[in-house]
Amino acid sequence: QVQLVESGGGLVQAGGSLRLSCAASNVVFRINSMGWYRQAPGKQRELVASITSGGGTKYIDSVKGRFTISRDGAKNTAYLQMNSLKPEDTAVYYCAAAVGLPNSPFNYWGQGTQVTVSE
């Protein structure tokens, strides 16, 4: 059973930066894509950014130019560098991994880390 553990969340003022990390353990099969979701109070969970095993990335429009997703394959770790943070970025951020067959959907999730951006 793959386990994902996030770290790096916290409280930051608007305009500040945070770097989230997601470490995967008990990895037996290949990790394909990794991603970061977020869920704000009263809102649906949304996929913020994703990265394939080949390094291809995707972002939602609201974070383009501010957030950068990356991964270290050797360490089975993904990162989300968040710059120019805004209050609307406040949410619980969840790491996700697609493990197993190519093109498999995200099938493992972390427990989440809180990001709070104050005015």
For each residue, the residues with C-beta under 8 A, 3 or more apart:
1: 26
2: 24 25 26 27 28 31 97 99 108
3: 24 25 26 108
4: 22 23 24 95 96 97 108 109 110 111
5: 22 23 25 110 111
6: 9 20 21 22 93 94 95 110 111 112 113
7: 20 21 22 23 113
8: 18 19 20 21 113
9: 6 18 20 93 113 114 115
10: 18 114 115 116
11: 116 117 118
12: 16 17 18 85 115 116 117 118
13: 16 117 118 119
14: 85 86 87 117 118 119
15: 84 85
16: 12 13 85 117
17: 12 81 82 83 84 85
18: 8 9 10 12 82 85 115
19: 8 79 80 81 82
20: 6 7 8 9 36 79 80 82 93 95 113 115
21: 6 7 8 77 78 79
22: 4 5 6 7 34 36 77 78 79 80 95 97 110
23: 4 5 7 75 76 77
24: 2 3 4 27 31 34 76 77 78 97 108
25: 2 3 5 76
26: 1 2 3
27: 2 24 31 76 99
28: 2
29: 99 100
30: 53 99 100
31: 2 24 27 34 53 73 76 97 98 99
32: 52 53 97 98 99 100 102 103 104
33: 50 51 52 53 97 98 106
34: 22 24 31 50 51 69 71 78 95 96 97 98
35: 47 48 49 50 51 69 78 95 96 97 98 106
36: 20 22 47 48 49 50 69 78 80 93 94 95 96
37: 45 46 47 48 93 94 95 96
38: 45 46 48 89 91 92 93 94 115
39: 43 44 45 46 91 92 94 112
40: 43 88 90 91 92
41:
42:
43: 39 40 46 91
44: 39
45: 37 38 39 94
46: 37 38 39 43 60
47: 35 36 37 50 60
48: 35 36 37 38 59 60 63 67 80 93
49: 35 36 57 58 59 60 63 67 69 80
50: 33 34 35 36 47 57 58 69
51: 33 34 35 55 56 57 58 69 70 71 78
52: 32 33 55 56 57
53: 30 31 32 33 73
54:
55: 51 52 71
56: 51 52
57: 49 50 51 52 69
58: 49 50 51
59: 48 49 63 64 67 69
60: 46 47 48 49 63 64
61: 64
62: 88
63: 48 49 59 60 66 67 82 89
64: 59 60 61 67
65:
66: 63 82 83 84 85
67: 48 49 59 63 64 80 81 82 83
68: 80 81 83
69: 34 35 36 49 50 51 57 59 78 79 80 81
70: 51 78 79 81
71: 34 51 55 77 78 79
72: 75 76 77 78 79
73: 31 53 76
74:
75: 23 72
76: 23 24 25 27 31 72 73
77: 21 22 23 24 71 72
78: 21 22 24 34 35 36 51 69 70 71 72 95 97
79: 19 20 21 22 69 70 71 72
80: 19 20 22 36 48 49 67 68 69 93
81: 17 19 67 68 69 70
82: 17 18 19 20 63 66 67 85 89 115
83: 17 66 67 68
84: 15 17 66
85: 12 14 15 16 17 18 66 82 89 115 117
86: 14 89 117
87: 14 90 117 118 119
88: 40 62 117
89: 38 63 82 85 86 115 117
90: 40 87 115 116 117
91: 38 39 40 43 115
92: 38 39 40 112 113 114 115
93: 6 9 20 36 37 38 48 80 112 113 114 115
94: 6 36 37 38 39 45 109 110 111 112
95: 4 6 20 22 34 35 36 37 78 109 110
96: 4 34 35 36 37 106 108 109 110
97: 2 4 22 24 31 32 33 34 35 78 106 107 108
98: 31 32 33 34 35 104 105 106 107
99: 2 27 29 30 31 32 104 107 108
100: 29 30 32 104 107
101: 104
102: 32
103: 32
104: 32 98 99 100 101 107
105: 98
106: 33 35 96 97 98 109
107: 97 98 99 100 104
108: 2 3 4 24 96 97 99
109: 4 94 95 96 106
110: 4 5 6 22 94 95 96 113
111: 4 5 6 94
112: 6 39 92 93 94
113: 6 7 8 9 20 92 93 110
114: 9 10 92 93
115: 9 10 12 18 20 38 82 85 89 90 91 92 93
116: 10 11 12 90
117: 11 12 13 14 16 85 86 87 88 89 90
118: 11 12 13 14 87
119: 13 14 87
